[in-house]
Amino acid sequence: MSGALSRSPAEAQRAALIADALAGLSAARKTLPCKWLYDAEGCALFEAITRLPEYYPTRTETRILRECGPAIADAIGPGAAVVEFGPGDGAKAVLLLRALAAPAAYLPVDIAPEWLDAAAGRVASAFPGLPVRPVVADFAQPFDLAGRADGSATHLGFFPGSTIGNFEPEEAVRFLRRARTTLRAGARLLLGADLVKDARVLEAAYDDAAGVTAAFDLNLLARLNREAGADFDLGGFRHAAIWNAEKERIEMHLVSRRAQSVRLAGRVFRFAQGETIHTESSHKYRPERLRDMAAAAGWRAAAMWTDPDGLFSVWLLEG
């Protein structure tokens, strides 16, 4: 058996983390993929972020799902098997499943077992008779759902939280296209998307006064120290959230406070004072732009729901 085939899931994930870090830190403009923000500590910090007064997306999307649940359920119809890409703690899935008529199954998909355990446990407790079948996979890559739900059930993809905004526009279209392939023919996709708004509101949401988002961002360096044997000095970096008006996205960066060097996997990476590691982008959307992206991926925007203040949107896409 080859070494790659004999790796445990934890070993394979560590190898992927190191490979991504080496590639990102070797780039002309240093980056680290945002998916690695979500280890156990990162998951806990993100859940704390969702409860902050500055962070409107979670509570606003939750309000839409709660208040528009009957209309959403009418548009979807009965008997759907819900496939959630990136389930978080499962709270939004509970709201959706409670609104739907006779859901057939719940299939949460994520690379982080911590997310899956929380989501599966919450949904299973709320719906004791519902089949709950977690799928450990990187939902940004192709994966297989064969045999996970009854053959007669229609798949309903569920991608809340405006996680679609973490992809570059071309990557977002590719994700939406892959989702059509992963889900069964005739499937639909319920998609949460954050809307363009005042830059001050956006920057505060990603750089809160209590410093929780800063701790979340810096935990990525701590994770590299723990899991990859790096020697980042966390005190040598600070968190920054920047509104990029041209690309209509919030960018999270870790900014080097001084000239310094970091070792990782036998390599040395040098940082100038003020140089950054780009850790996350969160694109915000105008409705016409999202419709165009969906169409480019083969979806039709069948319906959109939003809150009274126009902060956030939930879309139903049909293949």
N, C-alpha and C positions, 0 to 999 in steps of 0.2 A: 504494500500500500504506500502511495507517495506521501511525502510530508504534508502537502497541501490537503490531501484527502483525510489525513489522520488528525488534522487540527480540530480542537474543540471550538464551539461557537465563540467562546471568549477569546481564544487565541486568534481566530480568524478576524474578529472585530479589532483586536489590538493591532494586528498586521495592517489592516485597512486604515486604521487611524494613523499609524506611523507613515504609511505610504502617502496618504493625503497631506499630512503635515509636511513631509519632505518636499512634495511637489509644490504646495502652496507657499512655503517659506523660501523656496528657491526662485519664485517668480519675481519679475522686475518690481511689481507692486505686490507685497506680501499679502496672502490671504489664508484663511482656514475655513473649511466648509462648515456651514452653520449646523448641519445635522449632528456634529460632534459636541455641540453645546449641551446635549441632552443625555448626560449620564445620570445616575441616581441623584446626585447633588444638584445638577442642573435642572432636572425635572422638578425637584422640590422648590428651587428658586423661581422657576417659571410659574409654578402654581401660585407662589406668593406675589409675583408680578401681576397676575390676572386679578388680584384683589386690591391693587393699589388705586387710589383715587384718580391718578393721572392716566391710567391704562383703561381707556374706554372700549377697545375692541371686544373683549370677552363679554362684558355685561351688556353691551349693545347687541351683539349677535344673539346672546341668550334671550334678550327681550324680544327680538324678532321671531325666534323659534317658538317662544311661548305664546306671543300674541297672534302670530300668523300661522300657528300650528294647524288649525283646522283647514285653512286655505291651502297650505302646503300638502296636507294629507289628501285633500280632494284632488289636487293636481297629480299626485303620485298614484293613488289607487291602492287597493289591498294586495296583500301577499308578497311584499317586497323583502328580499334578503339584503340587509344594509351592510355595505362594505365600507368601513370608515378608514380613510387614509390618514394616519397620524391621530390616534384617538384621544390623546391627553388623558384625563382622569375618567372619561366616559360620561361626564355630566351632560354634555350636549347630545350625546347619543340617547341618553335616557329621555330627554325632552322630545327628541324626534320620534323614538320608538313609541312613546306614550301617545303621541298624536296619530301615528299611522294605524291603519286598519289591518289587523291580523298579520303583523310582520312575520316573515318565515324564519329568519336567522339574523344573527349579528356577527360579522366577521371583521374584527379590528386588525389593522395591518400597521406594523411599525418595526423599525430596526432596534428599538430600545425595549427590552423585556420589561423594564420598570413601567413604561407607559401601558403595555399590554396587560400586565397583571392588574393595574389599577382599573383600567377600562373594563376588562372582562369581569372582574369581581363586582364592580358597581352595577353593571348591566345584569349579570346573573342574579344578583340579590333583588333587583327591581322587577325582573321578569323570570321567575323560577322555571317556567315551562319552555322558555325560548332557547333554542340551540345557540350557544355562544362558542365560537371556534376561532381563537386568536391565530394570526399568521405572522410569524417572525420573518420580516423581509424589508428590504429597502424599497419603499414604495416609489422612489424616484427612478427605479430600474424595473425592467420586466420581471414579473413573478406570476405564479400559476395559482388559480383558485379552483382548479378541477376537484370535484368531489366535496367541496366545502359546504354546499347548500343543496337542498332538494332540487332535482332537475327541472321541476316546473316553476320554480320561483324566479321572478324577475329581479335582476340585480339593481340596487340603487346605490351608486357611489355617493359617499358623503365626505366632503373635504372642507371642514369648517376652519375658522380661525384666521382666514386670509393667508394660510400657509402657501397658497399659490403665489403670493407676493415675494416669497423667498427665492423663487426661480428668476433667472434672467428671462426677458420676454420670449426669446426663442426656445429656451428650456421649458417655459410654461406651456407653450404650444405643444412641444414634444410630450410633456407629461399628459396633457389633455388627450393627445392622440393615442398614447399608450393606454390610458385609462379606458378608452373606447374598446381597445383590443382585449384588455384584461377582463373587463366586465362582459357579461353575455350580450348577445345580439338583442337589441330592443331595450337595453339598459338606459337609465337616466343618471344624472349626476347633480347632486345638491351641493352647491359651491358657495362658500363664504368669501367675500372680497371686500377689503377695506377701500374706502373712497378718498379721493383727493380732498384736502381741507387745509385750513390755516396751518402754516409751518410751525407756529408756536405750540399748537395743540399736539402736533405730531412729535416734535422734539421732546416735549415734556413727557409724553407717553413712553418714550424710549430712553429717557434719562431722568428718572424720578428723583424727587428730593430726598427720599430715604436711602438711596444708593443701592436698592435691590437689583436693578438692572445692571448696574456696574459690577456687583458681585457675581451675577449670572454670567456676564461676559468674561470676567477675569477667571471664573472657574474653568474655562476652557484651557487656560494656561496651567492651572493646577491639575487638570486632568492629564495633560501631556506630561507633567512632572510625575504623577502617580503611575500612569499606565505605560508611558513611553520612555521613562528614565531621563526626561529633559531636565534642565536646571534653570527654568525661568524664575527670575526674581519678580514676584507679583507686585512688590512695591515699586518696581521700575517701570510699570505701565499704568495708564489710566484709561478709563472708558470715555468714549465720546459718541454722541449721536448727532448726525448731520443730515439736514434735508437737502437732497440733490434735486433742485428745481427742474433742471433740464431732463433728467431721467424719471422724475416724479417718484422718488423713492427715499425712504429713510435708510441711512447707512450706519451701521455700528462698527466702530473701530476701537482697537486697543493701541494707544499712542505711547511710544517709548519716551520716557521722561528724560533720558540721557543717552549718550553713546554707550553701547554695551554689546556683549556677545552672549549667545545662548548655544548650548550644546544639545544635540538631539540625534540619537542613533548614529553616533560616530561622526556627525557633521557639525560644523560651527557656522552659525548664522549671525551676522553683524547687523546692528541697528544703529542708525544715526539718531541723534536727538530729534524728536518730533516725527520720526518715521512711524507708520502705522501698519497694523495687521487688520485687514478688512474681514470682519467675522460674520457679518450678516447684512443682507439688503432686504428691505421690506417695501416692495412696490405698491403704490396706491393707484387706484383705477378711476378713470372716467367711464361711465356706462358704455359709451360707444366703443371705447378701446377694448373692453372686455368682450363685447359682442363680436368684434372683429377677431379677437384671439380664439374665441370658441369656434367661430365659423372656419377659421384656418385649420382647426383640428378636427373638423367634421361634425361639430355639435351645432345645434340650433338653440338659441336662448328662448325658452318657452315662457318663462315668467321671472319676475324680479320682485323681491320684497325689501323694504328698507325701513329705517326708524324715522320718526317725525323730524329729527334734526338732520337727516341725510348724512349720517356719519359712516354707516356701514350698509352692506347689501348682501342678500342671500339670493342666489340664482338657481333656477331649475333648467338644466341643459338636457336636451334630447338628442340621441344619435340619429 
